Structures are given as structure tokens and as C-alpha cells.
């Protein structure tokens, strides 16, 4: 897990993963054992953790995020790896194709680049007069580069000017947020990976202090106080990851298991945050929302 052991999202995802395996018949302590490693949102720890798992005689390794998968690929090409979620598995080169992965990696891809333009549209709906939008992203994430590439033409069509806030580690986040404030950004979009998610409370609090809405990819950012999020449910994807594990433990090869894409996307709106920064959320957004936090 790229996040911390006590992180709410780590607990939530591992819980649904374990529950699903238990329902299938894989019971921890009886028919299956887990070796858990947590990077606490620090990408630099991932290579060491990956090496530990690669040498722990595991039958399958489950993880999420491009940096975690990169770390695992560098230490094993034989142990089956299940992606609980990753931005664009094909674009990043993790699999040959969605239908036939062709190696030791399979699982679920967010295809997050397809949703970047939608998030900008939602910001425009929330703030019709918006022009300046800051984008917080991790330069070490292959999926983030793909998202930014897709965002640029979408921004032109919507009349938006994007401010790139590129970071490499958590120590860069404060400077990036300050740069957004100095440029009078009217909204902040976060491209989320475990490092950025580990700082979600800090980022959301900055947005409220500056009275600037934060648009996240996933529910945790909005739960932490962000204004909105739009994207797949990570909990649902970890549930599906358990099904991949079951198939592999029953003899299936990752190379032959088609990579899946999410079929459920959720728009979450935080009215508490809207009130805190003095925004009125349009009724159209509230009607479209899958969940409204009040």
C-alpha cells in the first residue's frame, strides 16, 4: 500500500479486498496469508518494500499507482502483479493491451486521462467566470503526464488558463500551493496519487483558507474538505482486484486475464466546503451528484 497503515483509505480498501476474498473462500489465517507493506505516502520507500515482497515467496502481489508498479517491475518479472488501480496501464507500458496483457501484470486501469476534461467542465459549471486553474501533479507519475497532455486542449476549448504545479515529493507541495495563491488561481485541480492523497487534508485546508475550490479525482479529497471530485470508486476497484487474485491462485496466468476498466464513476460535492469559501453550488451539480456532503 502506497498510503499509510492507519490511513482511512488504506483501511477501507484493504477491508473490502479482504471481505471479498473471504466471501470467495480465501480466509486469512486458514487458506490465505497476507504480507502487508505500507509506504506512508513516501515514494522513496517503494523500491525497498517491493524488493521485500519479491523475495517473500508471495504467490501474487497487489498494489496501486504507477510508482508502486514501477518499483515492482524493477525487481520481478515472474511474480503475478495485480493492479488495484493505475491511470493508464497501456499508455504507461505495463501491459501490451487491455484484452491480452501479455506479461506478469493485470488488474484494473482507471484510464484517468479520459476524465480530465470532464473535471474542467465541472469547474466551469461551478464557476462560470473561471479563467485561472492551477493543476497539482506528480512529475514521477506516468499517468499524470498523460492527464496533463489531455487537459491542455480541453482547457483551450473552455477558455481556461492552466498553471502547472509540478511536484516531486511532499516537500514541494507547500511551495506549489503558494505559487497558486500568488498567481491568483481561481480553482485547484489535483491529479491524485498516493503521495498527493496522503496530503489531502493539508491541500483541502489550503483551499478553504484561500477561498479557492479544490477539484479532486477521487472521493477521499472531497471527504477531506475539497469542493468536488469526479472519478471511479477505488473501493469498487479493490473489490474487483480480489477477484483477479482468486483467479490467479486458481491457476490463471496474468498474461491471459484482460485488464478491466471501471464502469462506475461518482461525482461527490462537499456543501460544507462550499459554505466555508462562500460559494453557491448550482442546482444542476447537486442533482447530478452521486453524493452530497452536508
C-alpha positions in Angstrom: 0.0 0.0 0.0 1.5 3.3 -1.0 -0.5 5.1 1.7 0.0 4.7 5.5 -1.1 1.8 7.6 -3.6 3.9 9.6 -4.8 6.0 6.6 -8.5 5.8 6.4 -8.4 4.9 2.7 -5.8 2.2 3.2 -8.1 0.6 5.8 -11.1 1.0 3.7 -9.5 -0.6 0.6 -7.8 -3.5 2.4 -11.1 -4.2 4.3 -13.2 -4.6 1.1 -10.4 -6.6 -0.5 -10.2 -9.0 2.4 -14.0 -9.2 2.7 -14.4 -10.1 -1.0 -11.7 -12.8 -0.7 -13.4 -14.2 2.4 -16.7 -14.4 0.6 -15.0 -16.3 -2.2 -13.4 -18.7 0.3 -10.0 -17.3 1.0 -9.9 -16.9 4.7 -7.0 -15.1 6.3 -5.1 -17.4 8.7 -6.7 -20.5 7.2 -6.5 -20.6 3.4 -4.5 -17.4 2.7 -1.9 -15.2 4.4 -1.1 -11.5 3.8 2.2 -9.8 3.8 1.5 -6.1 4.1 3.8 -3.2 3.4 3.0 0.5 3.7 4.9 3.4 2.2 3.2 6.1 4.1 2.8 8.3 1.1 6.6 8.3 0.6 7.5 7.1 -2.9 11.2 6.7 -2.0 10.3 3.8 0.3 8.6 1.8 -2.5 11.8 0.1 -4.0 12.8 -1.4 -0.7 9.2 -2.6 0.0 8.9 -4.0 -3.5 12.1 -6.0 -3.1 11.0 -7.4 0.3 7.8 -8.7 -1.3 9.5 -10.0 -4.4 11.7 -12.2 -2.1 8.9 -13.2 0.3 7.7 -16.1 -1.8 4.4 -14.5 -2.5 2.0 -16.1 -4.9 0.7 -12.7 -6.0 1.3 -9.1 -5.2 -1.5 -6.5 -5.2 -0.8 -2.8 -5.3 -1.9 0.5 -6.8 -0.3 3.6 -8.5 2.3 3.8 -11.2 5.2 4.4 -8.9 4.4 1.2 -6.9 4.1 -0.8 -10.1 7.4 0.6 -11.4 9.1 -0.4 -8.2 7.7 -4.0 -8.5 8.6 -4.3 -12.2 12.2 -3.5 -11.4 12.5 -6.4 -9.0 10.4 -9.2 -10.6 9.1 -10.2 -14.0 7.7 -13.5 -12.8 5.6 -12.9 -9.6 2.0 -12.1 -10.7 1.1 -8.5 -10.0 -2.5 -7.3 -9.7 -3.1 -3.6 -10.3 -5.9 -2.5 -8.0 -5.8 0.8 -9.8 -3.5 2.7 -12.1 -4.0 5.6 -14.5 -3.4 4.2 -18.0 -1.9 0.7 -18.0 -1.4 0.6 -21.7 0.0 4.1 -22.1 2.4 3.5 -19.2 3.6 0.3 -20.8 2.5 -2.1 -18.0 0.5 -4.3 -20.4 0.6 -4.9 -24.1 -3.2 -4.4 -24.4 -6.2 -4.4 -22.2 -7.5 -7.6 -23.8 -4.2 -9.5 -23.6 -1.8 -8.0 -21.0 1.0 -10.4 -22.1 3.2 -10.4 -19.0 3.0 -10.8 -15.3 0.8 -7.8 -14.7 -3.0 -7.5 -14.9 -5.9 -5.9 -12.9 -7.7 -2.6 -13.3 -6.8 0.6 -15.1 -8.5 3.9 -14.3 -8.0 5.3 -17.8 -7.9 8.6 -15.8 -6.9 10.6 -18.8 -10.5 10.3 -20.2 -11.8 12.1 -17.1 -9.5 15.1 -17.1 -11.7 17.2 -19.5 -14.8 16.3 -17.5 -13.3 17.7 -14.3 -12.5 21.0 -16.0 -16.1 21.1 -17.3 -17.4 20.6 -13.8 -15.2 23.5 -12.5 -16.6 25.7 -15.3 -20.1 24.7 -14.3 -19.4 25.6 -10.6 -17.6 28.9 -11.6 -18.8 30.1 -15.0 -16.4 33.1 -14.9 -13.3 31.0 -14.0 -10.2 31.6 -16.1 -7.1 30.6 -14.0 -6.9 27.0 -12.9 -3.9 25.5 -11.1 -3.1 21.8 -11.6 -1.2 19.9 -8.9 0.5 16.8 -10.3 3.4 14.5 -9.6 6.1 14.5 -12.3 7.1 11.0 -11.3 3.7 9.6 -12.3 3.3 8.4 -15.9 -0.4 8.8 -15.7 -0.2 12.4 -14.5 1.8 13.4 -17.6 -0.9 11.8 -19.8 -3.6 13.6 -18.0 -1.9 17.0 -18.3 -1.5 16.4 -22.0 -5.2 15.8 -22.4 -6.2 18.7 -20.2 -4.4 21.3 -22.3 -6.7 21.2 -25.4 -9.7 20.8 -23.2 -8.7 24.0 -21.3 -8.4 25.9 -24.5 -11.9 25.0 -25.5 -13.3 26.1 -22.2 -11.3 29.3 -22.2 -9.2 28.3 -19.2 -5.5 29.1 -18.5 -3.8 26.2 -16.7 -1.0 26.8 -14.1 1.2 23.7 -13.8 2.1 22.9 -10.2 4.6 20.1 -10.7 5.9 18.4 -7.6 8.4 15.5 -7.0 7.8 14.8 -3.3 5.7 16.1 -0.4 8.2 18.8 0.4 7.2 20.5 -2.8 3.5 20.8 -2.0 3.6 24.0 0.1 5.6 25.9 -2.4 3.3 24.7 -5.2 0.2 25.8 -3.3 1.8 29.2 -2.5 2.5 29.6 -6.2 -1.1 29.0 -7.0 -2.1 31.7 -4.4 0.4 34.2 -5.8 -0.9 33.6 -9.4 -4.5 34.2 -8.1 -5.7 30.8 -9.2 -9.5 30.6 -9.0 -9.5 26.8 -8.6 -7.1 24.0 -7.9 -7.3 20.6 -9.7 -5.4 17.7 -8.0 -4.2 14.7 -10.0 -4.1 12.2 -7.3 -1.6 9.5 -6.4 -0.8 8.1 -3.0 1.7 10.9 -2.3 -0.8 13.6 -3.0 -3.6 11.7 -1.3 -1.5 11.4 1.8 -1.6 15.2 1.9 -5.3 15.6 1.1 -6.2 17.2 4.4 -3.4 19.8 4.0 -4.4 20.6 0.4 -8.1 20.9 1.3 -7.4 23.2 4.2 -5.3 25.4 2.0 -8.2 25.7 -0.4 -10.6 26.7 2.3 -8.2 29.3 3.8 -7.7 30.8 0.4 -11.4 30.5 -0.5 -10.4 28.6 -3.6 -12.3 25.4 -4.6 -10.3 22.1 -4.8 -11.4 19.7 -7.5 -10.1 16.1 -6.8 -10.1 12.9 -8.8 -11.5 10.7 -6.0 -13.8 10.8 -3.1 -11.1 11.0 -0.3 -10.1 14.5 -1.4 -13.7 15.7 -1.1 -14.2 13.9 2.2 -11.1 15.8 3.5 -12.7 19.1 2.6 -12.2 19.5 -1.1 -15.0 21.1 -3.1 -15.7 18.3 -5.6 -14.4 15.1 -7.0 -15.2 13.1 -10.1 -13.8 9.6 -10.8 -14.1 5.9 -10.2 -14.5 4.4 -6.8 -11.3 2.9 -5.5 -13.2 0.7 -3.1 -15.0 -0.9 -6.0 -11.7 -1.4 -7.8 -10.1 -3.1 -4.8 -13.2 -5.4 -4.6 -12.6 -6.4 -8.2 -8.8 -6.9 -7.5 -9.8 -9.7 -5.1 -11.5 -11.5 -8.0 -8.2 -11.3 -10.0 -6.3 -12.7 -7.1 -8.8 -15.6 -6.8 -8.3 -16.4 -10.5 -4.6 -16.3 -10.3 -4.5 -18.5 -7.1 -6.7 -21.0 -9.0 -4.2 -21.2 -11.9 -4.9 -18.4 -14.3 -2.0 -16.5 -15.8 -1.9 -12.7 -15.6 -1.0 -12.6 -19.3 -4.3 -14.1 -20.2 -6.6 -12.1 -17.8 -8.0 -9.0 -19.6 -7.4 -5.7 -17.8 -10.7 -4.2 -16.6 -11.9 -0.6 -16.6 -14.2 0.9 -14.0 -17.9 1.2 -15.0 -19.0 3.3 -12.1 -18.0 7.0 -11.8 -19.0 9.2 -8.9 -19.4 12.9 -8.5 -19.1 14.0 -4.9 -19.9 17.6 -3.8 -19.0 19.0 -0.4 -21.5 21.7 0.6 -19.7 22.3 3.9 -16.6 23.4 2.0 -18.8 25.5 -0.4 -20.3 27.3 2.6 -16.8 27.8 4.1 -15.5 29.5 1.0 -18.7 31.4 0.2 -19.8 29.5 -2.9 -23.3 28.6 -4.0 -23.3 25.3 -5.8 -25.6 25.3 -8.9 -28.6 23.1 -8.6 -27.6 21.2 -11.7 -24.4 20.0 -10.0 -26.3 18.9 -6.9 -28.8 17.0 -9.0 -26.0 15.3 -10.9 -24.0 14.4 -7.7 -23.9 10.8 -6.5 -23.2 12.1 -3.0 -23.5 15.5 -1.3 -21.6 16.0 1.9 -23.6 18.4 4.1 
